[in-house]
Amino acid sequence: MAGLINNLLILLLVFQNSCLGFRNPLSVFKRYKDTTRSLSSECLGNNRPVISLGLTDFALDIRMPGVTPKQSDTYLCMSLHLPVDEEAYVVDFRPQASMDTVHHMLLFGCNVPSSTENYWDCDEGTCTDKSNILYAWARNAPPTRLPKGVGFKVGGETGSKYFVLQVHYGDVSAFRDKHKDCSGVTLHLTHQRQPLIAGMYLMMSVNTVIPPGEKVVDADIACHYQKYPMHLFAYRVHTHRLGKVVSGYRVRNGQWTLIGRQSPQLPQAFYPVEHPVDVSFGDTLAARCLFTGEGRTMETHIGGTASDEMCNFYIMYYMEAKHAVSYMTCTQNINPDMFRNIPQEANIPIPVKSDMIMMTHGHHHEETKKTDDSFSLKQPKREEEEVLDQDFHIEEAVDWPGVNLKLGQVSGLALDPKNNLVIFHRGDHMWDGNSFDSSFVYQQRGLGPIEQNTILVIDPSNADILDSTGKNLFYLPHGLSVDKDGNYWVTDVALHQVFKLGVHDKEPLLILGRSLQPGSDKNHFCQPTDVAVDPVTGNIYVSDGYCNSRIVVFSPNGMFIMQWGEETSVGKAKPGQFRIPHSLTLVPEFGQLCVADRENGRIQCFRSETGEFTREIKHKLFGRELFAVSYIPGGVLFAVNGMPYPGDIVQGFVMNFSTGEIIDTFIPVRKSFEMPHDVVASEDKTVYIGDAYAKTVWKFTSTEKMEHRSVKKAGIEVQEIKAETVIEARLKNKPVSTESQKKWEKHHIVEQASPGISFVLITTLLIIPIVVLLAIAVFIRWRKTRVYGADADHKLESSSGRILGRLQGKGSGGLNLGNFFASHKSYSRKGFDRLSTEGSDQEKDEDDGTDSEEEYSAPPPPPVSSSS
């Protein structure tokens, strides 16, 4: 009997260790959830500040707990304890604020906040110990995501245990209705150790005085760098209204190397350093802010109110973990004479279009009142310009299950007349280096056509497959569009053809091009990439293609009408020249057709009736390639770039069609873009992106559906913001529909039940083998009792004692910026102004060693060198 007890004890120990190994990842948040503070019911997003994003990642929602500032230039602070004890790394920052209500925000990391209240006046300070700036935001800046492998270290033995959010409310008139504000930032954290540790280097002027009426005033900052090498990957500039341009440099052996230069009147985001810059011991870091005093009647000093000024240049860097320093500052000018040699560009203001100033200030009307602190923004409307609401942000719908669909290489996306998502994919076929010969003739005809349905119709809400077609028709699918009647228009680069398919027709209704015959006349294509159909005229536009550089136009019945375009010449690409016209979108309101000119990294737009060139849209953020473009009524253009080159960020873009300016950028939370191949958007700004390498489709939604600026009273809008997921309830003075309410309740119940279900499932799976082992142990004892008699107890006790002994033996084996300026006589307030942070398609073989996964990969740390 004693032997049986020992065996049971062994099994219990094994079971306990197994349970610890399979601990529910949400259990690490239990201590935090038990102490979650009670917040305003109007700030629904703050009631669940911790959201699990998998076994190793989680999101942390840091929000003001429903505050109403009483006077302008109020600085309010709140703190949030890191919900885990282990080390974690912040890899993503997503602002939840609007310049309509918030002047700027700063996020600090420290161990002892200045108050234990839900929130407090920042005049009391931010932290009582050293604090580090982790993030800064202002002027409707977009999110900031760190390079792959880089993170801000928090928690553990040496990292910060608390986050302190400081929000500067500039103009209190935004709170006339006494609503409560819940602005803040959502962090994405991971427990996966990051090989490179991020830090922030802040350069700021503290003594600059801007005389009234003075046309040009310089504020210069310079410090020697005397630490281990750091590698700069992003920068951000910050001034108030008088700032014209801010520039930062590394100076080495008299040579000035640009880190970054930007207008502070644009969204104050962290912009990528265009060419990687390393800083070594003995280098000098220098920055200049260019101001004007025109329009002011009194001296302007450095300070924290909106009528004061600031001169800040922020640098994000990474260092090797063993040498990492999380925060550094420079507030002096060690060598004023050196600025005689500053590059001339630092003295030239960057022109900012007035509509961009309107955007960054959150205005959506033609004219703002002119004061001594602002400019008149009234301007004549452009011929084709519409009023565009730009106050929205695109984020992944992380609860959408479509990302898990089993697909081949996703080449095309479209929306049908019912707003269902249509996917064109390659099934078990791949485009690789063996697919074509040097004459572009397809070499893998022996494989036969794709045997799976290549066209799938997906429910946009739950990703259910509603319909499918396209079996045994295609070899290498590429482009897709759906006309107003619901017909599918597709291209096949292997067949060199364009097809029109009815929804329920097994055979094509129309075929353009000759099967498997590449060519460049009006009857042939060479790897056509996309097709679009004019909803008014029915004319068909084909982008042709990988081995031609043209747009070809056909009548509704397939008769050739015209073509335009030519191959890109040596040097800068000219209008109408293409290097792979890869994607098409029609802009019916303005009678234009826009083309993603892939290898030239730009969008070209033409008059759809004549082919006349109208505009080029090109941004440095596009990088070298731009893969796809999509337009929605209201003047919004969406695009996505492609495979990453060093320094490029693979991401989606939202643009104002009339001005071409980038309104927002976005990337997914689940998985990563590898080669996003197509994009399509609906009128409610829901965006879908299909990735050829990742074989995935992501859904993104617009946070204009959220009240992320503030949650207003009187039942106007009440929404829950859960890190990356939006659960919306628009009341508009009406009760929520029964169907919507049931849907929300179902989602909520499933979400609450899922941790319990996971625990029950894991426990059940562990108990089954335990029961089997117990049965075996009982059977062995019974057999040994029959064979050995009383001696069996002794044998079992000896053996179990040795095992138990082994088991038991094994088991025993900052800176407070909020008050920084207080010691300077010219400073007008203790608070600190918040920062704004703002070849062929040949889809590679899966074993290809090239890295196409990174969204924005910082270059690997170069060896320490004194050269530039």
GISUL-V640869 format. One record per helix or strand. SS is the DSSP state (hx for helix, st for strand). FROM is the first residue (numbers start at 1). TO is the last residue. If there is no record, write none. Layout:
SS&FROM&TO / SS&FROM&TO
This chain:
hx&2&21 / hx&25&34 / hx&44&48 / st&50&52 / st&57&63 / st&67&67 / st&74&81 / st&88&96 / st&104&110 / st&113&113 / st&120&121 / hx&122&124 / st&127&127 / st&132&138 / st&144&145 / st&150&154 / st&160&160 / st&162&169 / hx&172&175 / st&180&181 / st&184&190 / st&196&204 / st&209&210 / st&217&224 / st&230&238 / st&243&252 / st&255&262 / st&271&279 / st&284&291 / st&300&302 / st&309&309 / st&312&320 / hx&321&323 / st&327&330 / st&333&333 / hx&336&341 / hx&344&347 / hx&354&360 / st&394&396 / hx&401&404 / st&410&415 / st&421&425 / st&436&436 / st&442&442 / hx&445&447 / st&455&458 / st&465&469 / st&477&482 / st&488&492 / st&497&501 / st&510&512 / st&528&533 / st&540&544 / st&550&554 / st&560&564 / st&566&567 / st&577&578 / st&581&587 / hx&588&590 / st&592&597 / hx&598&600 / st&602&607 / st&613&617 / hx&620&622 / st&626&632 / st&636&641 / st&649&649 / st&652&656 / st&662&666 / st&676&681 / st&687&691 / st&696&702 / hx&703&705 / st&711&711 / st&718&722 / st&725&729 / hx&738&788 / hx&791&812 / hx&817&823 / st&835&835 / st&856&856
